[in-house]
Amino acid sequence: MITRKHIIGWLHSIVMSMKQEVKLIFRDEAVIIFFVVLAIVYPPLYSLIYNPEVVRDEAVVVVDDDRSPLSREFTRALDASPDVWIKEYAGNMDQARDLMARKECYGIVYFPAGFESTVEHGGQGHVSLYCDMGVMMRYKAMLTAITNVQMEISSRLQSEKAKGIISLDGGLVQSKQVPLGNTAMGIASAVLPFILVYVLQQGMLMGIAMLHAGSMGRRRRNKGVDRLDEVQATPGAMLIGKAMVHLVYYLFPAIFALHIIPIIFKFPMNGSFIQITLLMFPFLLACSFLGQVIKVFVNNREGVFLIMAFTSLIFVFLTGVSWPHYQMAPYWDVISRMIPGYWASTAYVQMQVGGATLSQVGHMYVALWVLVGIFFVMAYLVEVLVLRPRYRAMQLESELDPEALQKRILFQQGDDDMLNPEILEEEED
C-alpha cells in the first residue's frame, strides 16, 4: 500500500536527482556548450546563412534565334520582373555558355528560330531556360520569373484570339500569386522553422549523452563508482528528476530560438506565444527521455560526436522539409514519427507560418505526449536492465582486478602495453 510517507520519499528522491543533475551540468563545460551555447548560437548562425531570403536581379543572358517582336516582348517583360536582370544578348549558345562559365551570368534564356510563327499558327512555342544550379535560390528566382511572364503573355495572346467570340476585360486567364504565411516567399522562412526545432533536439540529446560519457569515464577511473552521480533514488524518480532539469534548462533556449529569432530575422510569426510554449513542454520532455535511452550506446565523449553527427542529417531529412513524406518508403515514415522533432517541427510550422492554433494541431500535441510515455518506459527499462547491471559488473570486475577498467581504457586507446610491468620498471629507472 502506498502511504503518504512513500509519496514524500519519492518526491524527495526527485528533488535530490534534480539537484545532482544541476551540479553535474555546471561542472562540465562541454555539457554547458550543448545545453546553452549551441541552442543560442546556432539559430542566429543558420538564420544569417539564409539571409537574405530571396535573390533579386539575377544576371541572365538571352540567345534570340527568332528575333521577332514576340521574343523581344518576352525579354522586356522578363527584364522588368524583380527577380531577373537581362545582362545582355549573346550571339549564340557557345558565347552564352562562356559567359556562364566565367560567372558573368547565372542563366541563359533561349528562343529558337520560328518561335513567334509557331505561336501565331496555334502551336506551342518553346522557351528554354538554362541556369546555374549551384544555388537553389537562383534557380527558384529565374524559374518563377520566366513562368510568370510566360503565363501573362499566353493569357494575352489567347484573349486576342478570342475577341469577337466572347467579351473579355483583360486576359483570358488572370493569375495572381497570393503567398500565405510565408509572404516573403523566402527560403529561410520555409526551412528555418524546421531546423530551429531540430537544433533544440540535437543539443539536448548531445548534452545528455555527454553527461553519461563523463559518468562512464569517472566510473572507469574509480573502480566502477561515480561519486558525483550517486543518488539514492528509484529509477523512475531519477529519470523524472533529470527530465525536469533538462526541461527547465532548455526552456529559455527554446523561447529564444522559436520566438526571439523570428522577431530578429522577420520570419513568419502567426502563432500564439503561449500556445507554442505549451507545445514545447512535451517536446522537450520527449527529447529528455529519448536522450536517456540512447545514452546507453555512448561509452566515451568521442562517441557522442560520432552518433549525433551521424543522426543529425537523417533527422533533418525525415522532417519532410526536403523530401515529402508521401514519397518516402513506409519504414522511413514510421521511423520519422518516432522522433519528437518531427511532430514538434510540423506543428510549429503550421502554427507559426500557417496561423494554426494548438487545438488544430492537437493530434501532434497528443503524439508528443505519447512519445513522452513511450520513451519514459524505454528509459526506465534501459536503466534497470542495462545500465545498473553494467555499473555493478564494472564494480565486480574492479574487485577482482583493481586495474581492469584502466587497462581497458588503455587497450581501447591502443596503449595497452603501458601497463606492462617491464615497461613500468624501465620508466622508473
TILUMSE-506961 format. One record per residue (C-alpha): residue number from 0; residue in one letter; x, y, z. Coordinates in nm, 3 decimals, always signed. Example, Ala and Ser with C-alpha at 12.3 -4.5 7.8 and 13.67 -1.06 7.14 Angstrom:
{vexgu 0 "A" {+1.230 -0.450 +0.780}}
{vexgu 1 "S" {+1.367 -0.106 +0.714}}
//
This chain:
{vexgu 0 "M" {+0.000 +0.000 +0.000}}
{vexgu 1 "I" {+0.129 +0.343 -0.100}}
{vexgu 2 "T" {+0.137 +0.573 +0.200}}
{vexgu 3 "R" {+0.199 +0.943 +0.238}}
{vexgu 4 "K" {+0.549 +0.863 +0.358}}
{vexgu 5 "H" {+0.623 +0.676 +0.037}}
{vexgu 6 "I" {+0.497 +0.966 -0.175}}
{vexgu 7 "I" {+0.703 +1.221 +0.021}}
{vexgu 8 "G" {+1.010 +0.997 -0.006}}
{vexgu 9 "W" {+0.958 +0.959 -0.381}}
{vexgu 10 "L" {+0.923 +1.335 -0.428}}
{vexgu 11 "H" {+1.235 +1.388 -0.216}}
{vexgu 12 "S" {+1.422 +1.148 -0.446}}
{vexgu 13 "I" {+1.313 +1.351 -0.748}}
{vexgu 14 "V" {+1.435 +1.673 -0.587}}
{vexgu 15 "M" {+1.770 +1.515 -0.497}}
{vexgu 16 "S" {+1.809 +1.386 -0.853}}
{vexgu 17 "M" {+1.738 +1.735 -0.983}}
{vexgu 18 "K" {+1.999 +1.891 -0.754}}
{vexgu 19 "Q" {+2.257 +1.634 -0.859}}
{vexgu 20 "E" {+2.187 +1.685 -1.229}}
{vexgu 21 "V" {+2.226 +2.062 -1.191}}
{vexgu 22 "K" {+2.565 +2.013 -1.026}}
{vexgu 23 "L" {+2.681 +1.777 -1.300}}
{vexgu 24 "I" {+2.578 +2.018 -1.574}}
{vexgu 25 "F" {+2.763 +2.312 -1.420}}
{vexgu 26 "R" {+3.075 +2.101 -1.362}}
{vexgu 27 "D" {+3.104 +2.005 -1.728}}
{vexgu 28 "E" {+3.191 +2.277 -1.982}}
{vexgu 29 "A" {+3.106 +2.053 -2.278}}
{vexgu 30 "V" {+2.755 +1.994 -2.144}}
{vexgu 31 "I" {+2.703 +2.369 -2.090}}
{vexgu 32 "I" {+2.802 +2.422 -2.453}}
{vexgu 33 "F" {+2.539 +2.175 -2.574}}
{vexgu 34 "F" {+2.269 +2.279 -2.331}}
{vexgu 35 "V" {+2.306 +2.656 -2.363}}
{vexgu 36 "V" {+2.563 +2.785 -2.611}}
{vexgu 37 "L" {+2.465 +2.559 -2.901}}
{vexgu 38 "A" {+2.095 +2.641 -2.870}}
{vexgu 39 "I" {+2.170 +3.015 -2.854}}
{vexgu 40 "V" {+2.445 +3.040 -3.117}}
{vexgu 41 "Y" {+2.322 +2.802 -3.387}}
{vexgu 42 "P" {+1.978 +2.958 -3.457}}
{vexgu 43 "P" {+2.113 +3.306 -3.545}}
{vexgu 44 "L" {+2.405 +3.147 -3.729}}
{vexgu 45 "Y" {+2.174 +2.941 -3.952}}
{vexgu 46 "S" {+1.946 +3.241 -3.999}}
{vexgu 47 "L" {+2.238 +3.459 -4.111}}
{vexgu 48 "I" {+2.345 +3.194 -4.361}}
{vexgu 49 "Y" {+1.998 +3.205 -4.524}}
{vexgu 50 "N" {+1.982 +3.585 -4.512}}
{vexgu 51 "P" {+1.862 +3.743 -4.739}}
{vexgu 52 "E" {+1.578 +3.503 -4.802}}
{vexgu 53 "V" {+1.528 +3.590 -5.169}}
{vexgu 54 "V" {+1.755 +3.697 -5.452}}
{vexgu 55 "R" {+1.681 +3.981 -5.690}}
{vexgu 56 "D" {+1.807 +4.081 -6.035}}
{vexgu 57 "E" {+1.985 +3.758 -6.119}}
{vexgu 58 "A" {+2.208 +3.813 -6.421}}
{vexgu 59 "V" {+2.073 +3.635 -6.731}}
{vexgu 60 "V" {+2.177 +3.647 -7.097}}
{vexgu 61 "V" {+1.939 +3.594 -7.388}}
{vexgu 62 "V" {+2.008 +3.395 -7.703}}
{vexgu 63 "D" {+1.739 +3.500 -7.951}}
{vexgu 64 "D" {+1.748 +3.299 -8.275}}
{vexgu 65 "D" {+1.394 +3.415 -8.359}}
{vexgu 66 "R" {+1.449 +3.794 -8.341}}
{vexgu 67 "S" {+1.076 +3.857 -8.351}}
{vexgu 68 "P" {+0.854 +4.115 -8.178}}
{vexgu 69 "L" {+0.716 +3.839 -7.952}}
{vexgu 70 "S" {+1.059 +3.726 -7.834}}
{vexgu 71 "R" {+1.158 +4.091 -7.768}}
{vexgu 72 "E" {+0.835 +4.148 -7.575}}
{vexgu 73 "F" {+0.903 +3.837 -7.370}}
{vexgu 74 "T" {+1.257 +3.959 -7.296}}
{vexgu 75 "R" {+1.141 +4.307 -7.192}}
{vexgu 76 "A" {+0.879 +4.161 -6.956}}
{vexgu 77 "L" {+1.139 +3.927 -6.808}}
{vexgu 78 "D" {+1.381 +4.215 -6.751}}
{vexgu 79 "A" {+1.104 +4.414 -6.581}}
{vexgu 80 "S" {+1.046 +4.138 -6.325}}
{vexgu 81 "P" {+1.218 +4.190 -5.987}}
{vexgu 82 "D" {+1.394 +3.852 -5.997}}
{vexgu 83 "V" {+1.582 +3.871 -6.327}}
{vexgu 84 "W" {+1.815 +4.122 -6.492}}
{vexgu 85 "I" {+1.884 +4.077 -6.863}}
{vexgu 86 "K" {+2.257 +4.145 -6.870}}
{vexgu 87 "E" {+2.299 +4.125 -7.248}}
{vexgu 88 "Y" {+2.219 +3.939 -7.566}}
{vexgu 89 "A" {+2.455 +3.663 -7.674}}
{vexgu 90 "G" {+2.511 +3.580 -8.040}}
{vexgu 91 "N" {+2.486 +3.205 -7.989}}
{vexgu 92 "M" {+2.475 +2.937 -7.718}}
{vexgu 93 "D" {+2.853 +2.891 -7.716}}
{vexgu 94 "Q" {+2.904 +3.256 -7.630}}
{vexgu 95 "A" {+2.633 +3.235 -7.362}}
{vexgu 96 "R" {+2.791 +2.924 -7.207}}
{vexgu 97 "D" {+3.125 +3.102 -7.199}}
{vexgu 98 "L" {+2.968 +3.393 -7.006}}
{vexgu 99 "M" {+2.813 +3.149 -6.759}}
{vexgu 100 "A" {+3.144 +2.966 -6.717}}
{vexgu 101 "R" {+3.310 +3.299 -6.625}}
{vexgu 102 "K" {+3.026 +3.365 -6.374}}
{vexgu 103 "E" {+2.921 +3.678 -6.561}}
{vexgu 104 "C" {+2.568 +3.539 -6.568}}
{vexgu 105 "Y" {+2.382 +3.259 -6.394}}
{vexgu 106 "G" {+2.116 +3.179 -6.652}}
{vexgu 107 "I" {+2.050 +3.160 -7.026}}
{vexgu 108 "V" {+1.712 +3.216 -7.192}}
{vexgu 109 "Y" {+1.695 +3.069 -7.541}}
{vexgu 110 "F" {+1.435 +3.149 -7.812}}
{vexgu 111 "P" {+1.455 +2.905 -8.104}}
{vexgu 112 "A" {+1.401 +3.015 -8.462}}
{vexgu 113 "G" {+1.033 +3.018 -8.560}}
{vexgu 114 "F" {+0.916 +3.086 -8.203}}
{vexgu 115 "E" {+0.664 +3.359 -8.297}}
{vexgu 116 "S" {+0.536 +3.190 -8.614}}
{vexgu 117 "T" {+0.470 +2.869 -8.422}}
{vexgu 118 "V" {+0.262 +3.059 -8.167}}
{vexgu 119 "E" {+0.070 +3.254 -8.432}}
{vexgu 120 "H" {-0.028 +2.932 -8.607}}
{vexgu 121 "G" {-0.170 +2.787 -8.288}}
{vexgu 122 "G" {+0.131 +2.577 -8.198}}
{vexgu 123 "Q" {+0.320 +2.566 -7.873}}
{vexgu 124 "G" {+0.622 +2.792 -7.858}}
{vexgu 125 "H" {+0.921 +2.680 -7.657}}
{vexgu 126 "V" {+1.140 +2.899 -7.439}}
{vexgu 127 "S" {+1.434 +2.722 -7.280}}
{vexgu 128 "L" {+1.594 +2.821 -6.951}}
{vexgu 129 "Y" {+1.945 +2.705 -6.865}}
{vexgu 130 "C" {+2.060 +2.801 -6.519}}
{vexgu 131 "D" {+2.341 +2.751 -6.272}}
{vexgu 132 "M" {+2.215 +2.500 -6.013}}
{vexgu 133 "G" {+2.494 +2.578 -5.767}}
{vexgu 134 "V" {+2.249 +2.783 -5.559}}
{vexgu 135 "M" {+1.885 +2.677 -5.548}}
{vexgu 136 "M" {+1.769 +3.032 -5.473}}
{vexgu 137 "R" {+1.893 +3.146 -5.815}}
{vexgu 138 "Y" {+1.709 +2.866 -5.989}}
{vexgu 139 "K" {+1.391 +2.947 -5.798}}
{vexgu 140 "A" {+1.413 +3.317 -5.886}}
{vexgu 141 "M" {+1.471 +3.260 -6.258}}
{vexgu 142 "L" {+1.208 +2.987 -6.289}}
{vexgu 143 "T" {+0.948 +3.196 -6.106}}
{vexgu 144 "A" {+1.015 +3.499 -6.328}}
{vexgu 145 "I" {+1.003 +3.312 -6.657}}
{vexgu 146 "T" {+0.690 +3.121 -6.554}}
{vexgu 147 "N" {+0.504 +3.439 -6.457}}
{vexgu 148 "V" {+0.597 +3.612 -6.785}}
{vexgu 149 "Q" {+0.501 +3.307 -6.989}}
{vexgu 150 "M" {+0.159 +3.285 -6.821}}
{vexgu 151 "E" {+0.093 +3.656 -6.869}}
{vexgu 152 "I" {+0.184 +3.659 -7.238}}
{vexgu 153 "S" {-0.002 +3.334 -7.306}}
{vexgu 154 "S" {-0.315 +3.474 -7.145}}
{vexgu 155 "R" {-0.292 +3.792 -7.352}}
{vexgu 156 "L" {-0.245 +3.603 -7.680}}
{vexgu 157 "Q" {-0.537 +3.373 -7.605}}
{vexgu 158 "S" {-0.763 +3.665 -7.522}}
{vexgu 159 "E" {-0.674 +3.835 -7.852}}
{vexgu 160 "K" {-0.767 +3.520 -8.044}}
{vexgu 161 "A" {-1.096 +3.502 -7.854}}
{vexgu 162 "K" {-1.205 +3.858 -7.937}}
{vexgu 163 "G" {-1.523 +3.866 -8.137}}
{vexgu 164 "I" {-1.632 +3.537 -7.982}}
{vexgu 165 "I" {-1.655 +3.640 -7.618}}
{vexgu 166 "S" {-1.623 +3.972 -7.438}}
{vexgu 167 "L" {-1.315 +3.998 -7.220}}
{vexgu 168 "D" {-1.170 +4.260 -6.993}}
{vexgu 169 "G" {-0.802 +4.176 -6.974}}
{vexgu 170 "G" {-0.654 +3.832 -7.029}}
{vexgu 171 "L" {-0.838 +3.509 -7.083}}
{vexgu 172 "V" {-0.686 +3.371 -6.763}}
{vexgu 173 "Q" {-0.559 +3.607 -6.499}}
{vexgu 174 "S" {-0.312 +3.462 -6.249}}
{vexgu 175 "K" {-0.202 +3.623 -5.927}}
{vexgu 176 "Q" {+0.028 +3.489 -5.659}}
{vexgu 177 "V" {-0.103 +3.533 -5.306}}
{vexgu 178 "P" {+0.152 +3.381 -5.065}}
{vexgu 179 "L" {+0.001 +3.273 -4.735}}
{vexgu 180 "G" {+0.208 +3.260 -4.419}}
{vexgu 181 "N" {+0.546 +3.290 -4.590}}
{vexgu 182 "T" {+0.465 +3.623 -4.751}}
{vexgu 183 "A" {+0.828 +3.688 -4.843}}
{vexgu 184 "M" {+0.837 +3.354 -5.030}}
{vexgu 185 "G" {+1.181 +3.313 -4.878}}
{vexgu 186 "I" {+1.393 +3.006 -4.833}}
{vexgu 187 "A" {+1.470 +3.083 -4.468}}
{vexgu 188 "S" {+1.102 +3.122 -4.378}}
{vexgu 189 "A" {+1.033 +2.785 -4.539}}
{vexgu 190 "V" {+1.328 +2.589 -4.399}}
{vexgu 191 "L" {+1.446 +2.751 -4.075}}
{vexgu 192 "P" {+1.133 +2.678 -3.865}}
{vexgu 193 "F" {+1.204 +2.307 -3.910}}
{vexgu 194 "I" {+1.576 +2.346 -3.847}}
{vexgu 195 "L" {+1.533 +2.553 -3.529}}
{vexgu 196 "V" {+1.332 +2.276 -3.364}}
{vexgu 197 "Y" {+1.592 +2.015 -3.456}}
{vexgu 198 "V" {+1.874 +2.231 -3.320}}
{vexgu 199 "L" {+1.700 +2.218 -2.982}}
{vexgu 200 "Q" {+1.653 +1.842 -3.007}}
{vexgu 201 "Q" {+2.010 +1.763 -3.107}}
{vexgu 202 "G" {+2.155 +1.997 -2.847}}
{vexgu 203 "M" {+1.965 +1.827 -2.568}}
{vexgu 204 "L" {+2.047 +1.476 -2.690}}
{vexgu 205 "M" {+2.417 +1.556 -2.719}}
{vexgu 206 "G" {+2.421 +1.719 -2.374}}
{vexgu 207 "I" {+2.259 +1.416 -2.209}}
{vexgu 208 "A" {+2.493 +1.178 -2.391}}
{vexgu 209 "M" {+2.790 +1.389 -2.284}}
{vexgu 210 "L" {+2.677 +1.374 -1.921}}
{vexgu 211 "H" {+2.663 +0.994 -1.941}}
{vexgu 212 "A" {+3.002 +0.977 -2.114}}
{vexgu 213 "G" {+3.150 +1.181 -1.830}}
{vexgu 214 "S" {+2.992 +0.948 -1.575}}
{vexgu 215 "M" {+3.133 +0.641 -1.752}}
{vexgu 216 "G" {+3.479 +0.798 -1.751}}
{vexgu 217 "R" {+3.462 +0.859 -1.377}}
{vexgu 218 "R" {+3.346 +0.502 -1.318}}
{vexgu 219 "R" {+3.641 +0.362 -1.509}}
{vexgu 220 "R" {+3.880 +0.570 -1.303}}
{vexgu 221 "N" {+3.710 +0.492 -0.970}}
{vexgu 222 "K" {+3.654 +0.115 -0.986}}
{vexgu 223 "G" {+3.303 +0.135 -1.131}}
{vexgu 224 "V" {+3.178 +0.405 -0.893}}
{vexgu 225 "D" {+3.071 +0.758 -0.985}}
{vexgu 226 "R" {+3.069 +0.951 -0.660}}
{vexgu 227 "L" {+2.939 +1.264 -0.834}}
{vexgu 228 "D" {+2.626 +1.089 -0.959}}
{vexgu 229 "E" {+2.532 +0.879 -0.659}}
{vexgu 230 "V" {+2.174 +0.948 -0.557}}
{vexgu 231 "Q" {+1.963 +0.706 -0.358}}
{vexgu 232 "A" {+1.660 +0.714 -0.584}}
{vexgu 233 "T" {+1.443 +0.470 -0.771}}
{vexgu 234 "P" {+1.498 +0.459 -1.148}}
{vexgu 235 "G" {+1.166 +0.632 -1.214}}
{vexgu 236 "A" {+1.234 +0.915 -0.968}}
{vexgu 237 "M" {+1.584 +0.962 -1.107}}
{vexgu 238 "L" {+1.462 +0.979 -1.468}}
{vexgu 239 "I" {+1.188 +1.228 -1.384}}
{vexgu 240 "G" {+1.426 +1.444 -1.180}}
{vexgu 241 "K" {+1.677 +1.460 -1.465}}
{vexgu 242 "A" {+1.399 +1.536 -1.717}}
{vexgu 243 "M" {+1.272 +1.826 -1.505}}
{vexgu 244 "V" {+1.619 +1.979 -1.503}}
{vexgu 245 "H" {+1.657 +1.936 -1.879}}
{vexgu 246 "L" {+1.315 +2.094 -1.932}}
{vexgu 247 "V" {+1.398 +2.399 -1.721}}
{vexgu 248 "Y" {+1.742 +2.439 -1.878}}
{vexgu 249 "Y" {+1.608 +2.426 -2.232}}
{vexgu 250 "L" {+1.300 +2.639 -2.182}}
{vexgu 251 "F" {+1.482 +2.969 -2.231}}
{vexgu 252 "P" {+1.684 +2.849 -2.535}}
{vexgu 253 "A" {+1.356 +2.720 -2.682}}
{vexgu 254 "I" {+1.188 +3.058 -2.632}}
{vexgu 255 "F" {+1.492 +3.231 -2.781}}
{vexgu 256 "A" {+1.510 +3.005 -3.086}}
{vexgu 257 "L" {+1.138 +2.983 -3.161}}
{vexgu 258 "H" {+1.023 +3.335 -3.064}}
{vexgu 259 "I" {+1.315 +3.580 -3.050}}
{vexgu 260 "I" {+1.493 +3.461 -3.367}}
{vexgu 261 "P" {+1.177 +3.502 -3.583}}
{vexgu 262 "I" {+1.143 +3.856 -3.448}}
{vexgu 263 "I" {+1.507 +3.942 -3.526}}
{vexgu 264 "F" {+1.507 +3.794 -3.877}}
{vexgu 265 "K" {+1.142 +3.872 -3.959}}
{vexgu 266 "F" {+1.030 +3.515 -4.011}}
{vexgu 267 "P" {+0.655 +3.445 -4.019}}
{vexgu 268 "M" {+0.501 +3.490 -3.674}}
{vexgu 269 "N" {+0.136 +3.392 -3.695}}
{vexgu 270 "G" {+0.125 +3.166 -3.389}}
{vexgu 271 "S" {+0.047 +3.236 -3.026}}
{vexgu 272 "F" {+0.345 +3.269 -2.791}}
{vexgu 273 "I" {+0.166 +3.084 -2.512}}
{vexgu 274 "Q" {+0.043 +2.800 -2.733}}
{vexgu 275 "I" {+0.384 +2.746 -2.893}}
{vexgu 276 "T" {+0.543 +2.742 -2.548}}
{vexgu 277 "L" {+0.289 +2.482 -2.438}}
{vexgu 278 "L" {+0.383 +2.277 -2.743}}
{vexgu 279 "M" {+0.745 +2.283 -2.631}}
{vexgu 280 "F" {+0.677 +2.116 -2.295}}
{vexgu 281 "P" {+0.603 +1.764 -2.425}}
{vexgu 282 "F" {+0.864 +1.809 -2.698}}
{vexgu 283 "L" {+1.144 +1.886 -2.451}}
{vexgu 284 "L" {+1.034 +1.608 -2.215}}
{vexgu 285 "A" {+1.027 +1.358 -2.502}}
{vexgu 286 "C" {+1.378 +1.468 -2.606}}
{vexgu 287 "S" {+1.500 +1.427 -2.247}}
{vexgu 288 "F" {+1.370 +1.072 -2.214}}
{vexgu 289 "L" {+1.492 +0.986 -2.565}}
{vexgu 290 "G" {+1.837 +1.110 -2.466}}
{vexgu 291 "Q" {+1.826 +0.890 -2.157}}
{vexgu 292 "V" {+1.750 +0.596 -2.388}}
{vexgu 293 "I" {+2.021 +0.647 -2.649}}
{vexgu 294 "K" {+2.289 +0.728 -2.391}}
{vexgu 295 "V" {+2.322 +0.351 -2.345}}
{vexgu 296 "F" {+2.515 +0.348 -2.674}}
{vexgu 297 "V" {+2.767 +0.607 -2.551}}
{vexgu 298 "N" {+3.071 +0.497 -2.352}}
{vexgu 299 "N" {+3.307 +0.789 -2.412}}
{vexgu 300 "R" {+3.294 +1.150 -2.520}}
{vexgu 301 "E" {+3.416 +1.080 -2.871}}
{vexgu 302 "G" {+3.119 +0.850 -2.925}}
{vexgu 303 "V" {+2.882 +1.142 -2.864}}
{vexgu 304 "F" {+3.004 +1.325 -3.172}}
{vexgu 305 "L" {+3.005 +1.013 -3.388}}
{vexgu 306 "I" {+2.647 +0.917 -3.300}}
{vexgu 307 "M" {+2.499 +1.265 -3.315}}
{vexgu 308 "A" {+2.685 +1.369 -3.629}}
{vexgu 309 "F" {+2.552 +1.057 -3.799}}
{vexgu 310 "T" {+2.192 +1.103 -3.686}}
{vexgu 311 "S" {+2.159 +1.482 -3.730}}
{vexgu 312 "L" {+2.137 +1.475 -4.108}}
{vexgu 313 "I" {+1.898 +1.178 -4.102}}
{vexgu 314 "F" {+1.668 +1.358 -3.858}}
{vexgu 315 "V" {+1.658 +1.668 -4.080}}
{vexgu 316 "F" {+1.571 +1.467 -4.392}}
{vexgu 317 "L" {+1.297 +1.281 -4.205}}
{vexgu 318 "T" {+1.117 +1.610 -4.130}}
{vexgu 319 "G" {+0.990 +1.615 -4.488}}
{vexgu 320 "V" {+1.127 +1.964 -4.550}}
{vexgu 321 "S" {+1.350 +1.846 -4.836}}
{vexgu 322 "W" {+1.156 +1.537 -4.947}}
{vexgu 323 "P" {+0.781 +1.486 -4.896}}
{vexgu 324 "H" {+0.667 +1.209 -4.665}}
{vexgu 325 "Y" {+0.429 +1.058 -4.919}}
{vexgu 326 "Q" {+0.732 +0.982 -5.137}}
{vexgu 327 "M" {+0.925 +0.811 -4.857}}
{vexgu 328 "A" {+0.939 +0.439 -4.804}}
{vexgu 329 "P" {+0.685 +0.327 -4.539}}
{vexgu 330 "Y" {+0.953 +0.224 -4.289}}
{vexgu 331 "W" {+1.118 +0.568 -4.307}}
{vexgu 332 "D" {+0.781 +0.730 -4.248}}
{vexgu 333 "V" {+0.731 +0.512 -3.939}}
{vexgu 334 "I" {+1.080 +0.595 -3.809}}
{vexgu 335 "S" {+1.020 +0.968 -3.855}}
{vexgu 336 "R" {+0.708 +0.950 -3.640}}
{vexgu 337 "M" {+0.917 +0.814 -3.353}}
{vexgu 338 "I" {+1.127 +1.132 -3.349}}
{vexgu 339 "P" {+0.996 +1.415 -3.126}}
{vexgu 340 "G" {+1.131 +1.677 -3.366}}
{vexgu 341 "Y" {+0.905 +1.551 -3.645}}
{vexgu 342 "W" {+0.582 +1.627 -3.458}}
{vexgu 343 "A" {+0.715 +1.943 -3.292}}
{vexgu 344 "S" {+0.857 +2.096 -3.610}}
{vexgu 345 "T" {+0.548 +2.016 -3.816}}
{vexgu 346 "A" {+0.317 +2.160 -3.551}}
{vexgu 347 "Y" {+0.541 +2.464 -3.503}}
{vexgu 348 "V" {+0.544 +2.543 -3.875}}
{vexgu 349 "Q" {+0.168 +2.509 -3.901}}
{vexgu 350 "M" {+0.123 +2.740 -3.602}}
{vexgu 351 "Q" {+0.393 +2.997 -3.674}}
{vexgu 352 "V" {+0.366 +3.006 -4.054}}
{vexgu 353 "G" {+0.011 +2.890 -4.118}}
{vexgu 354 "G" {-0.150 +3.052 -3.814}}
{vexgu 355 "A" {-0.295 +2.728 -3.675}}
{vexgu 356 "T" {-0.400 +2.707 -3.310}}
{vexgu 357 "L" {-0.290 +2.441 -3.065}}
{vexgu 358 "S" {-0.629 +2.271 -3.094}}
{vexgu 359 "Q" {-0.590 +2.250 -3.472}}
{vexgu 360 "V" {-0.261 +2.063 -3.431}}
{vexgu 361 "G" {-0.399 +1.871 -3.134}}
{vexgu 362 "H" {-0.318 +1.529 -3.277}}
{vexgu 363 "M" {+0.051 +1.629 -3.299}}
{vexgu 364 "Y" {+0.041 +1.761 -2.944}}
{vexgu 365 "V" {-0.108 +1.432 -2.827}}
{vexgu 366 "A" {+0.152 +1.239 -3.027}}
{vexgu 367 "L" {+0.429 +1.422 -2.840}}
{vexgu 368 "W" {+0.278 +1.324 -2.505}}
{vexgu 369 "V" {+0.252 +0.964 -2.627}}
{vexgu 370 "L" {+0.623 +0.975 -2.713}}
{vexgu 371 "V" {+0.693 +1.110 -2.363}}
{vexgu 372 "G" {+0.528 +0.798 -2.218}}
{vexgu 373 "I" {+0.697 +0.559 -2.462}}
{vexgu 374 "F" {+1.046 +0.700 -2.410}}
{vexgu 375 "F" {+0.998 +0.712 -2.032}}
{vexgu 376 "V" {+0.919 +0.341 -2.029}}
{vexgu 377 "M" {+1.214 +0.269 -2.259}}
{vexgu 378 "A" {+1.448 +0.481 -2.046}}
{vexgu 379 "Y" {+1.325 +0.300 -1.733}}
{vexgu 380 "L" {+1.395 -0.040 -1.889}}
{vexgu 381 "V" {+1.737 +0.074 -2.010}}
{vexgu 382 "E" {+1.824 +0.199 -1.661}}
{vexgu 383 "V" {+1.704 -0.115 -1.483}}
{vexgu 384 "L" {+1.803 -0.385 -1.731}}
{vexgu 385 "V" {+2.119 -0.243 -1.889}}
{vexgu 386 "L" {+2.287 +0.047 -1.713}}
{vexgu 387 "R" {+2.262 -0.052 -1.348}}
{vexgu 388 "P" {+2.373 -0.414 -1.419}}
{vexgu 389 "R" {+2.657 -0.266 -1.623}}
{vexgu 390 "Y" {+2.766 -0.050 -1.330}}
{vexgu 391 "R" {+2.755 -0.348 -1.093}}
{vexgu 392 "A" {+2.959 -0.555 -1.338}}
{vexgu 393 "M" {+3.221 -0.280 -1.354}}
{vexgu 394 "Q" {+3.244 -0.279 -0.974}}
{vexgu 395 "L" {+3.277 -0.659 -0.958}}
{vexgu 396 "E" {+3.544 -0.654 -1.228}}
{vexgu 397 "S" {+3.738 -0.393 -1.032}}
{vexgu 398 "E" {+3.720 -0.603 -0.715}}
{vexgu 399 "L" {+3.885 -0.892 -0.898}}
{vexgu 400 "D" {+4.143 -0.670 -1.068}}
{vexgu 401 "P" {+4.170 -0.307 -0.947}}
{vexgu 402 "E" {+4.339 -0.209 -1.274}}
{vexgu 403 "A" {+4.096 -0.388 -1.507}}
{vexgu 404 "L" {+3.897 -0.084 -1.610}}
{vexgu 405 "Q" {+4.210 +0.126 -1.657}}
{vexgu 406 "K" {+4.363 -0.146 -1.872}}
{vexgu 407 "R" {+4.051 -0.147 -2.086}}
{vexgu 408 "I" {+4.083 +0.227 -2.144}}
{vexgu 409 "L" {+4.447 +0.191 -2.247}}
{vexgu 410 "F" {+4.360 -0.101 -2.472}}
{vexgu 411 "Q" {+4.089 +0.100 -2.647}}
{vexgu 412 "Q" {+4.336 +0.385 -2.695}}
{vexgu 413 "G" {+4.599 +0.147 -2.831}}
{vexgu 414 "D" {+4.826 +0.196 -2.527}}
{vexgu 415 "D" {+4.764 -0.139 -2.356}}
{vexgu 416 "D" {+5.142 -0.202 -2.332}}
{vexgu 417 "M" {+5.173 +0.089 -2.088}}
{vexgu 418 "L" {+5.067 -0.140 -1.801}}
{vexgu 419 "N" {+5.336 -0.397 -1.878}}
{vexgu 420 "P" {+5.549 -0.433 -1.558}}
{vexgu 421 "E" {+5.875 -0.436 -1.757}}
{vexgu 422 "I" {+5.788 -0.108 -1.927}}
{vexgu 423 "L" {+5.689 +0.045 -1.594}}
{vexgu 424 "E" {+6.023 -0.059 -1.444}}
{vexgu 425 "E" {+6.214 +0.092 -1.736}}
{vexgu 426 "E" {+6.025 +0.419 -1.695}}
{vexgu 427 "E" {+6.107 +0.424 -1.323}}
{vexgu 428 "D" {+6.477 +0.367 -1.396}}
//
